[in-house]
């Protein structure tokens, strides 16, 4: 326990140091000329002007005026609420401690847990994770808390945390998979048929997780499709009638393979390291876990067994599905902002450093360089968003 306490104290100090470092980089970069001068046109925002970029404009408008334009329905109300104290909320979401607890459970090694947690301090989008009034800090924090509850089999608490995550990003509905895995899939793999009680419980808890997203869509349907306005929006007659998918497709051209154009090659390139490390480790884990069932554990080293722990399997499946959606049906570079919400990313980085040191050092170098570069790009209002 003393070793774990030492690790947590070290993590706390380094978290503060890293946030201070990126904050200073951000402030220094604001001295550079803006590519887009829009932040200068918004009154009464001088203290937080360095954070007034990209989606923050939408959040600010929604917070001040409500949902005025159709495209604003891509941003949930809870995200707009972040502007009340967005930067303070982002700073308060210290996920390294929760990740350390998660890693202790799954990797079964204090040293590997510390390594993974240290690697999480150099995320691929420091500004949106540490400072900006974006959804990523809270989405990541609540996702981690729910995952930790799953390790303790506190399923109801997990569903509440996941529901909170879902109020910040629609992707939160996929987190219900961790509950389904623990209550239904895991017993089935152990050759125990799930009981009726477990099935009903999993259905109820999954309903809790998806309720915020469904309620938001229902509210939009009431506003747009139950009124006397004519003609009704096209999406009202679709099944299901989702304003979220409508505005994503109409205003951001989101859809299967729509982003795969020559002009987007730079965005695919900057997302490639993160995509590759997620897919590589997920496939490695799933393959080796299957092979482990057919072999003797004594043939594996403790280090190999740590990354082949069956408890990581739902994380590998979740990360594969989530990342595949980002790759084939989204603006792919968004993975740079969302990677932090998947602890598997940092387990994968730890796996690289311990099993493939050269590639691991390359990952760390890229993470540090891209973290600094992305902070400068954010401050000067340059893509990627």
DRENDO-1510 file (C-alpha; in Angstrom, 1 decimal, always signed):
<recs>
REC; n; res; u; v; w
REC; 1; UNK; +0.0; +0.0; +0.0 .
REC; 2; UNK; +2.9; +2.3; +0.7 .
REC; 3; UNK; +4.2; +1.9; -2.8 .
REC; 4; UNK; +0.8; +2.7; -4.3 .
REC; 5; UNK; +0.5; +5.8; -2.1 .
REC; 6; UNK; +4.0; +6.9; -3.3 .
REC; 7; UNK; +2.8; +6.4; -6.9 .
REC; 8; UNK; -0.3; +8.4; -6.3 .
REC; 9; UNK; +1.6; +11.3; -4.7 .
REC; 10; UNK; +4.0; +11.3; -7.7 .
REC; 11; UNK; +1.1; +11.3; -10.1 .
REC; 12; UNK; -0.5; +14.2; -8.4 .
REC; 13; UNK; +2.7; +16.3; -8.5 .
REC; 14; UNK; +3.4; +15.4; -12.1 .
REC; 15; UNK; -0.2; +16.1; -13.2 .
REC; 16; UNK; +0.1; +19.7; -11.8 .
REC; 17; UNK; +3.5; +20.1; -13.5 .
REC; 18; UNK; +2.3; +18.9; -16.8 .
REC; 19; UNK; -0.9; +21.1; -16.7 .
REC; 20; UNK; +1.3; +24.1; -15.8 .
REC; 21; UNK; +3.6; +23.3; -18.7 .
REC; 22; UNK; +0.9; +23.1; -21.3 .
REC; 23; UNK; -0.8; +26.2; -19.8 .
REC; 24; UNK; +2.4; +28.2; -20.3 .
REC; 25; UNK; +2.7; +26.9; -23.9 .
REC; 26; UNK; -0.9; +27.9; -24.6 .
REC; 27; UNK; -0.3; +31.4; -23.1 .
REC; 28; UNK; +2.9; +31.9; -25.0 .
REC; 29; UNK; +1.3; +30.7; -28.3 .
REC; 30; UNK; -1.5; +33.3; -27.9 .
REC; 31; UNK; +1.2; +35.9; -28.7 .
REC; 32; UNK; +1.3; +34.5; -32.3 .
REC; 33; UNK; -1.1; +36.0; -34.9 .
REC; 34; UNK; -4.5; +34.4; -35.2 .
REC; 35; UNK; -5.4; +32.6; -38.4 .
REC; 36; UNK; -9.0; +33.5; -37.7 .
REC; 37; UNK; -9.7; +36.7; -35.8 .
REC; 38; UNK; -13.2; +35.6; -34.6 .
REC; 39; UNK; -12.2; +35.5; -30.9 .
REC; 40; UNK; -11.4; +39.2; -31.0 .
REC; 41; UNK; -14.9; +40.0; -32.1 .
REC; 42; UNK; -16.6; +38.4; -29.1 .
REC; 43; UNK; -17.1; +41.0; -26.3 .
REC; 44; UNK; -16.3; +40.4; -22.6 .
REC; 45; UNK; -14.2; +37.3; -23.2 .
REC; 46; UNK; -10.7; +38.6; -22.7 .
REC; 47; UNK; -9.8; +36.4; -19.6 .
REC; 48; UNK; -10.6; +33.2; -21.5 .
REC; 49; UNK; -10.0; +34.3; -25.0 .
REC; 50; UNK; -7.2; +31.8; -25.5 .
REC; 51; UNK; -9.9; +29.1; -25.1 .
REC; 52; UNK; -12.4; +30.6; -27.5 .
REC; 53; UNK; -11.8; +28.4; -30.5 .
REC; 54; UNK; -13.8; +26.0; -32.7 .
REC; 55; UNK; -16.8; +24.4; -30.9 .
REC; 56; UNK; -16.5; +26.8; -28.0 .
REC; 57; UNK; -18.3; +29.4; -30.1 .
REC; 58; UNK; -21.3; +27.1; -30.4 .
REC; 59; UNK; -21.2; +26.3; -26.7 .
REC; 60; UNK; -21.1; +30.0; -25.9 .
REC; 61; UNK; -24.0; +30.9; -28.2 .
REC; 62; UNK; -26.1; +28.1; -26.8 .
REC; 63; UNK; -25.3; +29.1; -23.2 .
REC; 64; UNK; -26.3; +32.7; -23.9 .
REC; 65; UNK; -29.3; +32.3; -26.3 .
REC; 66; UNK; -30.4; +28.6; -26.2 .
REC; 67; UNK; -30.8; +26.5; -29.3 .
REC; 68; UNK; -31.4; +29.1; -32.0 .
REC; 69; UNK; -30.1; +27.3; -35.1 .
REC; 70; UNK; -30.7; +23.8; -36.3 .
REC; 71; UNK; -27.0; +22.8; -36.4 .
REC; 72; UNK; -26.6; +23.7; -32.6 .
REC; 73; UNK; -28.6; +20.6; -31.8 .
REC; 74; UNK; -25.4; +18.6; -32.4 .
REC; 75; UNK; -24.2; +20.0; -29.0 .
REC; 76; UNK; -26.0; +18.8; -25.9 .
REC; 77; UNK; -27.2; +21.2; -23.2 .
REC; 78; UNK; -24.8; +19.9; -20.6 .
REC; 79; UNK; -21.9; +20.9; -22.8 .
REC; 80; UNK; -23.1; +24.4; -23.1 .
REC; 81; UNK; -23.5; +24.4; -19.3 .
REC; 82; UNK; -19.7; +23.9; -19.1 .
REC; 83; UNK; -19.2; +27.5; -20.1 .
REC; 84; UNK; -20.4; +28.6; -16.7 .
REC; 85; UNK; -17.1; +27.3; -15.2 .
REC; 86; UNK; -15.7; +25.3; -18.1 .
REC; 87; UNK; -12.0; +25.8; -17.5 .
REC; 88; UNK; -12.4; +25.1; -13.8 .
REC; 89; UNK; -14.3; +21.9; -14.5 .
REC; 90; UNK; -11.6; +20.8; -16.9 .
REC; 91; UNK; -8.9; +21.5; -14.4 .
REC; 92; UNK; -10.7; +19.6; -11.7 .
REC; 93; UNK; -11.1; +16.4; -13.8 .
REC; 94; UNK; -7.9; +14.7; -12.7 .
REC; 95; UNK; -8.2; +11.3; -14.4 .
REC; 96; UNK; -4.7; +10.0; -13.7 .
REC; 97; UNK; -5.7; +8.8; -10.2 .
REC; 98; UNK; -8.7; +6.9; -11.5 .
REC; 99; UNK; -6.7; +5.5; -14.4 .
REC; 100; UNK; -4.1; +4.3; -11.8 .
REC; 101; UNK; -6.8; +2.4; -9.9 .
REC; 102; UNK; -8.2; +0.9; -13.2 .
REC; 103; UNK; -4.7; -0.1; -14.3 .
REC; 104; UNK; -4.0; -1.8; -11.0 .
REC; 105; UNK; -7.0; -4.0; -11.4 .
REC; 106; UNK; -6.5; -4.9; -15.1 .
REC; 107; UNK; -2.6; -5.0; -15.3 .
REC; 108; UNK; -2.2; -6.4; -11.8 .
REC; 109; UNK; +1.1; -4.5; -11.4 .
REC; 110; UNK; +1.7; -1.2; -9.5 .
REC; 111; UNK; +4.7; -0.5; -11.8 .
REC; 112; UNK; +2.7; -1.0; -15.0 .
REC; 113; UNK; -0.2; +1.0; -13.5 .
REC; 114; UNK; +2.2; +3.8; -12.8 .
REC; 115; UNK; +3.7; +3.7; -16.3 .
REC; 116; UNK; +0.3; +3.8; -18.0 .
REC; 117; UNK; -0.9; +6.6; -15.8 .
REC; 118; UNK; +2.3; +8.6; -16.5 .
REC; 119; UNK; +1.8; +8.1; -20.2 .
REC; 120; UNK; -1.7; +9.6; -19.8 .
REC; 121; UNK; -0.2; +12.9; -18.8 .
REC; 122; UNK; +0.9; +13.5; -22.4 .
REC; 123; UNK; -2.5; +13.2; -24.2 .
REC; 124; UNK; -2.9; +13.9; -27.9 .
REC; 125; UNK; -5.1; +16.9; -27.3 .
REC; 126; UNK; -3.9; +18.7; -24.1 .
REC; 127; UNK; -6.0; +21.8; -24.5 .
REC; 128; UNK; -9.4; +20.1; -24.9 .
REC; 129; UNK; -8.6; +17.7; -22.1 .
REC; 130; UNK; -7.0; +20.0; -19.6 .
REC; 131; UNK; -8.4; +23.6; -20.1 .
REC; 132; UNK; -11.0; +24.2; -22.8 .
REC; 133; UNK; -14.8; +24.2; -21.9 .
REC; 134; UNK; -15.2; +21.1; -24.1 .
REC; 135; UNK; -17.0; +17.9; -23.4 .
REC; 136; UNK; -13.8; +15.7; -23.3 .
REC; 137; UNK; -12.7; +16.3; -19.6 .
REC; 138; UNK; -16.1; +15.3; -18.2 .
REC; 139; UNK; -16.8; +12.6; -20.7 .
REC; 140; UNK; -13.4; +11.0; -19.9 .
REC; 141; UNK; -13.8; +11.5; -16.1 .
REC; 142; UNK; -17.3; +10.0; -15.9 .
REC; 143; UNK; -16.3; +7.1; -18.3 .
REC; 144; UNK; -13.3; +6.2; -16.1 .
REC; 145; UNK; -15.5; +6.3; -12.9 .
REC; 146; UNK; -18.0; +4.0; -14.4 .
REC; 147; UNK; -15.4; +1.6; -15.6 .
REC; 148; UNK; -13.9; +1.5; -12.1 .
REC; 149; UNK; -17.3; +0.7; -10.7 .
REC; 150; UNK; -17.5; -2.2; -13.1 .
REC; 151; UNK; -14.3; -3.6; -11.7 .
REC; 152; UNK; -16.0; -3.6; -8.3 .
REC; 153; UNK; -19.2; -5.0; -9.7 .
REC; 154; UNK; -21.1; -1.9; -8.6 .
REC; 155; UNK; -23.3; -2.0; -11.6 .
REC; 156; UNK; -25.9; +0.6; -10.6 .
REC; 157; UNK; -23.2; +3.2; -9.8 .
REC; 158; UNK; -21.5; +2.3; -13.1 .
REC; 159; UNK; -24.8; +3.0; -15.0 .
REC; 160; UNK; -25.1; +6.4; -13.4 .
REC; 161; UNK; -21.5; +7.4; -14.2 .
REC; 162; UNK; -22.0; +6.2; -17.8 .
REC; 163; UNK; -25.3; +8.1; -18.1 .
REC; 164; UNK; -23.5; +11.2; -16.9 .
REC; 165; UNK; -20.8; +10.6; -19.6 .
REC; 166; UNK; -23.6; +10.2; -22.1 .
REC; 167; UNK; -24.9; +13.7; -21.4 .
REC; 168; UNK; -21.6; +15.1; -22.7 .
REC; 169; UNK; -21.1; +12.9; -25.7 .
REC; 170; UNK; -23.6; +10.6; -27.6 .
REC; 171; UNK; -20.8; +8.0; -27.7 .
REC; 172; UNK; -21.5; +7.4; -24.1 .
REC; 173; UNK; -24.2; +4.9; -25.0 .
REC; 174; UNK; -21.5; +2.4; -26.0 .
REC; 175; UNK; -20.3; +2.4; -22.4 .
REC; 176; UNK; -23.4; +0.2; -21.6 .
REC; 177; UNK; -21.4; -2.6; -23.2 .
REC; 178; UNK; -19.2; -2.8; -20.0 .
REC; 179; UNK; -22.3; -3.6; -18.0 .
REC; 180; UNK; -23.6; -6.1; -20.5 .
REC; 181; UNK; -20.3; -7.8; -20.5 .
REC; 182; UNK; -20.1; -8.1; -16.7 .
REC; 183; UNK; -23.7; -9.3; -16.2 .
REC; 184; UNK; -24.3; -11.4; -19.3 .
REC; 185; UNK; -21.2; -12.1; -21.5 .
REC; 186; UNK; -18.7; -13.0; -18.8 .
REC; 187; UNK; -20.9; -15.6; -17.1 .
REC; 188; UNK; -21.7; -17.1; -20.5 .
REC; 189; UNK; -18.0; -17.4; -21.3 .
REC; 190; UNK; -17.6; -19.1; -18.0 .
REC; 191; UNK; -20.3; -21.6; -19.1 .
REC; 192; UNK; -22.9; -20.2; -16.8 .
REC; 193; UNK; -26.2; -19.3; -18.3 .
REC; 194; UNK; -27.2; -15.8; -17.2 .
REC; 195; UNK; -30.2; -15.8; -14.9 .
REC; 196; UNK; -33.5; -14.1; -15.7 .
REC; 197; UNK; -32.7; -11.6; -12.9 .
REC; 198; UNK; -29.3; -10.8; -14.5 .
REC; 199; UNK; -30.9; -10.3; -17.9 .
REC; 200; UNK; -33.6; -8.0; -16.5 .
REC; 201; UNK; -31.0; -6.1; -14.4 .
REC; 202; UNK; -28.8; -5.6; -17.5 .
REC; 203; UNK; -31.7; -4.3; -19.5 .
REC; 204; UNK; -32.7; -1.8; -16.7 .
REC; 205; UNK; -29.1; -0.5; -16.3 .
REC; 206; UNK; -28.6; -0.2; -20.0 .
REC; 207; UNK; -31.8; +1.9; -20.1 .
REC; 208; UNK; -30.3; +4.2; -17.5 .
REC; 209; UNK; -27.2; +4.7; -19.6 .
REC; 210; UNK; -29.0; +5.5; -22.8 .
REC; 211; UNK; -31.7; +7.6; -21.2 .
REC; 212; UNK; -29.9; +11.0; -21.5 .
REC; 213; UNK; -29.3; +10.6; -25.2 .
REC; 214; UNK; -32.9; +9.3; -25.9 .
REC; 215; UNK; -34.4; +12.1; -23.8 .
REC; 216; UNK; -32.5; +14.7; -25.8 .
REC; 217; UNK; -33.7; +13.3; -29.1 .
REC; 218; UNK; -37.2; +13.1; -27.7 .
REC; 219; UNK; -37.1; +16.7; -26.7 .
REC; 220; UNK; -35.9; +17.7; -30.2 .
REC; 221; UNK; -38.7; +15.7; -31.7 .
REC; 222; UNK; -41.2; +17.5; -29.5 .
REC; 223; UNK; -39.8; +20.9; -30.6 .
REC; 224; UNK; -39.6; +20.2; -34.3 .
REC; 225; UNK; -42.0; +17.4; -35.1 .
REC; 226; UNK; -45.0; +17.9; -32.8 .
REC; 227; UNK; -45.6; +21.5; -33.6 .
REC; 228; UNK; -47.9; +23.1; -36.2 .
REC; 229; UNK; -45.1; +24.2; -38.4 .
REC; 230; UNK; -45.3; +23.3; -42.0 .
REC; 231; UNK; -43.5; +21.6; -43.6 .
REC; 232; UNK; -42.0; +19.4; -41.0 .
REC; 233; UNK; -38.3; +18.7; -41.1 .
REC; 234; UNK; -37.3; +15.7; -43.3 .
REC; 235; UNK; -35.8; +13.9; -40.4 .
REC; 236; UNK; -39.1; +13.8; -38.5 .
REC; 237; UNK; -40.3; +11.0; -40.7 .
REC; 238; UNK; -37.1; +8.9; -40.5 .
REC; 239; UNK; -36.8; +5.8; -38.3 .
REC; 240; UNK; -35.5; +6.5; -35.8 .
REC; 241; UNK; -36.2; +10.3; -36.0 .
REC; 242; UNK; -32.8; +11.6; -34.7 .
REC; 243; UNK; -31.9; +15.2; -35.0 .
REC; 244; UNK; -28.4; +14.4; -34.0 .
REC; 245; UNK; -27.6; +12.2; -37.0 .
REC; 246; UNK; -29.5; +14.7; -39.2 .
REC; 247; UNK; -27.4; +17.7; -38.3 .
REC; 248; UNK; -24.2; +15.7; -38.2 .
REC; 249; UNK; -24.8; +14.6; -41.8 .
REC; 250; UNK; -26.2; +17.9; -43.1 .
REC; 251; UNK; -23.7; +20.4; -41.5 .
REC; 252; UNK; -20.6; +18.2; -40.9 .
REC; 253; UNK; -21.0; +15.7; -43.7 .
REC; 254; UNK; -20.7; +12.8; -41.3 .
REC; 255; UNK; -21.5; +9.4; -42.8 .
REC; 256; UNK; -19.9; +6.1; -43.8 .
REC; 257; UNK; -16.7; +6.8; -45.8 .
REC; 258; UNK; -17.7; +10.4; -46.5 .
REC; 259; UNK; -14.5; +11.7; -44.9 .
REC; 260; UNK; -12.3; +9.5; -47.1 .
REC; 261; UNK; -11.3; +12.1; -49.6 .
REC; 262; UNK; -7.9; +13.3; -50.9 .
REC; 263; UNK; -8.2; +16.6; -49.1 .
REC; 264; UNK; -8.5; +14.9; -45.7 .
REC; 265; UNK; -5.3; +12.9; -46.0 .
REC; 266; UNK; -3.4; +15.3; -43.6 .
REC; 267; UNK; -6.0; +14.6; -40.9 .
REC; 268; UNK; -5.7; +10.8; -41.4 .
REC; 269; UNK; -1.9; +11.1; -41.1 .
REC; 270; UNK; -2.0; +13.0; -37.8 .
REC; 271; UNK; -4.6; +10.5; -36.5 .
REC; 272; UNK; -2.6; +7.5; -37.7 .
REC; 273; UNK; -0.4; +6.9; -34.7 .
REC; 274; UNK; -3.3; +6.9; -32.3 .
REC; 275; UNK; -5.4; +4.7; -34.6 .
REC; 276; UNK; -2.6; +2.2; -35.1 .
REC; 277; UNK; -1.7; +1.8; -31.4 .
REC; 278; UNK; -5.4; +1.2; -30.5 .
REC; 279; UNK; -5.9; -1.4; -33.2 .
REC; 280; UNK; -2.5; -3.0; -32.8 .
REC; 281; UNK; -3.0; -3.6; -29.0 .
REC; 282; UNK; -6.6; -4.5; -29.3 .
REC; 283; UNK; -6.0; -7.2; -31.9 .
REC; 284; UNK; -2.9; -8.4; -30.0 .
REC; 285; UNK; -4.9; -8.7; -26.8 .
REC; 286; UNK; -7.9; -10.5; -28.4 .
REC; 287; UNK; -5.7; -12.9; -30.3 .
REC; 288; UNK; -3.5; -13.7; -27.3 .
REC; 289; UNK; -6.4; -14.0; -24.9 .
REC; 290; UNK; -7.9; -16.6; -27.2 .
REC; 291; UNK; -4.6; -18.4; -27.4 .
REC; 292; UNK; -4.1; -18.3; -23.7 .
REC; 293; UNK; -7.2; -20.4; -23.1 .
REC; 294; UNK; -5.6; -23.1; -25.3 .
REC; 295; UNK; -2.1; -23.0; -23.6 .
REC; 296; UNK; -0.5; -23.1; -20.2 .
REC; 297; UNK; -0.1; -19.8; -18.3 .
REC; 298; UNK; +3.3; -21.1; -17.1 .
REC; 299; UNK; +4.6; -20.6; -20.7 .
REC; 300; UNK; +4.0; -16.8; -20.4 .
REC; 301; UNK; +6.0; -14.3; -18.6 .
REC; 302; UNK; +4.3; -12.1; -15.9 .
REC; 303; UNK; +4.6; -9.1; -18.3 .
REC; 304; UNK; +2.8; -10.9; -21.1 .
REC; 305; UNK; +0.1; -12.1; -18.7 .
REC; 306; UNK; -0.5; -8.5; -17.5 .
REC; 307; UNK; -1.5; -7.4; -21.0 .
REC; 308; UNK; -3.4; -10.6; -21.7 .
REC; 309; UNK; -5.6; -10.4; -18.6 .
REC; 310; UNK; -9.1; -11.3; -19.7 .
REC; 311; UNK; -10.5; -8.3; -17.8 .
REC; 312; UNK; -9.1; -6.1; -20.5 .
REC; 313; UNK; -11.1; -7.8; -23.2 .
REC; 314; UNK; -14.3; -5.6; -23.0 .
REC; 315; UNK; -12.0; -2.6; -23.2 .
REC; 316; UNK; -10.4; -4.0; -26.4 .
REC; 317; UNK; -13.8; -4.6; -27.9 .
REC; 318; UNK; -15.1; -1.2; -26.9 .
REC; 319; UNK; -12.0; +0.6; -28.3 .
REC; 320; UNK; -12.1; -1.4; -31.5 .
REC; 321; UNK; -15.7; -0.5; -32.2 .
REC; 322; UNK; -15.4; +3.1; -31.1 .
REC; 323; UNK; -12.3; +3.7; -33.1 .
REC; 324; UNK; -13.7; +2.0; -36.2 .
REC; 325; UNK; -16.6; +4.4; -36.1 .
REC; 326; UNK; -14.2; +7.3; -35.9 .
REC; 327; UNK; -12.2; +5.9; -38.7 .
REC; 328; UNK; -14.9; +5.1; -41.2 .
REC; 329; UNK; -17.9; +7.3; -40.2 .
REC; 330; UNK; -16.6; +10.4; -38.5 .
REC; 331; UNK; -14.1; +13.2; -38.8 .
REC; 332; UNK; -11.3; +10.9; -38.1 .
REC; 333; UNK; -8.9; +13.3; -36.4 .
REC; 334; UNK; -11.5; +13.5; -33.5 .
REC; 335; UNK; -9.8; +10.4; -32.2 .
REC; 336; UNK; -7.0; +12.8; -31.0 .
REC; 337; UNK; -9.6; +14.3; -28.6 .
REC; 338; UNK; -11.4; +11.2; -27.7 .
REC; 339; UNK; -8.5; +8.8; -27.2 .
REC; 340; UNK; -8.1; +9.8; -23.6 .
REC; 341; UNK; -11.5; +8.5; -22.8 .
REC; 342; UNK; -10.3; +5.0; -23.6 .
REC; 343; UNK; -7.8; +3.8; -20.9 .
REC; 344; UNK; -6.7; +1.1; -23.3 .
REC; 345; UNK; -4.7; +3.7; -25.2 .
REC; 346; UNK; -2.4; +4.1; -22.3 .
REC; 347; UNK; -2.2; +0.4; -21.6 .
REC; 348; UNK; -1.3; +0.0; -25.3 .
REC; 349; UNK; +1.4; +2.6; -24.9 .
REC; 350; UNK; +2.8; +0.8; -21.8 .
REC; 351; UNK; +2.7; -2.4; -23.8 .
REC; 352; UNK; +4.8; -0.8; -26.6 .
REC; 353; UNK; +7.4; +0.6; -24.1 .
REC; 354; UNK; +7.8; -2.8; -22.4 .
REC; 355; UNK; +7.4; -5.2; -25.3 .
REC; 356; UNK; +8.6; -3.1; -28.2 .
REC; 357; UNK; +10.9; -0.4; -26.6 .
REC; 358; UNK; +11.9; +1.3; -29.9 .
REC; 359; UNK; +8.2; +1.8; -30.9 .
REC; 360; UNK; +7.4; +2.8; -27.4 .
REC; 361; UNK; +10.0; +5.6; -27.4 .
REC; 362; UNK; +8.7; +6.7; -30.8 .
REC; 363; UNK; +5.2; +6.9; -29.3 .
REC; 364; UNK; +6.3; +9.0; -26.4 .
REC; 365; UNK; +8.3; +11.3; -28.6 .
REC; 366; UNK; +5.4; +11.8; -31.0 .
REC; 367; UNK; +3.0; +12.3; -28.1 .
REC; 368; UNK; +5.1; +15.1; -26.6 .
REC; 369; UNK; +5.8; +16.8; -29.9 .
REC; 370; UNK; +2.2; +16.6; -31.1 .
REC; 371; UNK; +0.9; +17.7; -27.7 .
REC; 372; UNK; +3.0; +20.9; -28.0 .
REC; 373; UNK; +2.2; +21.4; -31.7 .
REC; 374; UNK; -1.5; +20.9; -31.2 .
REC; 375; UNK; -1.5; +23.4; -28.3 .
REC; 376; UNK; +0.1; +26.0; -30.6 .
REC; 377; UNK; -2.3; +25.2; -33.4 .
REC; 378; UNK; -5.2; +25.7; -31.1 .
REC; 379; UNK; -4.0; +29.0; -29.8 .
REC; 380; UNK; -3.5; +30.4; -33.4 .
REC; 381; UNK; -6.9; +29.0; -34.4 .
REC; 382; UNK; -5.5; +26.5; -36.9 .
REC; 383; UNK; -6.8; +23.0; -37.6 .
REC; 384; UNK; -7.3; +20.2; -36.6 .
REC; 385; UNK; -10.2; +21.1; -34.4 .
</recs>
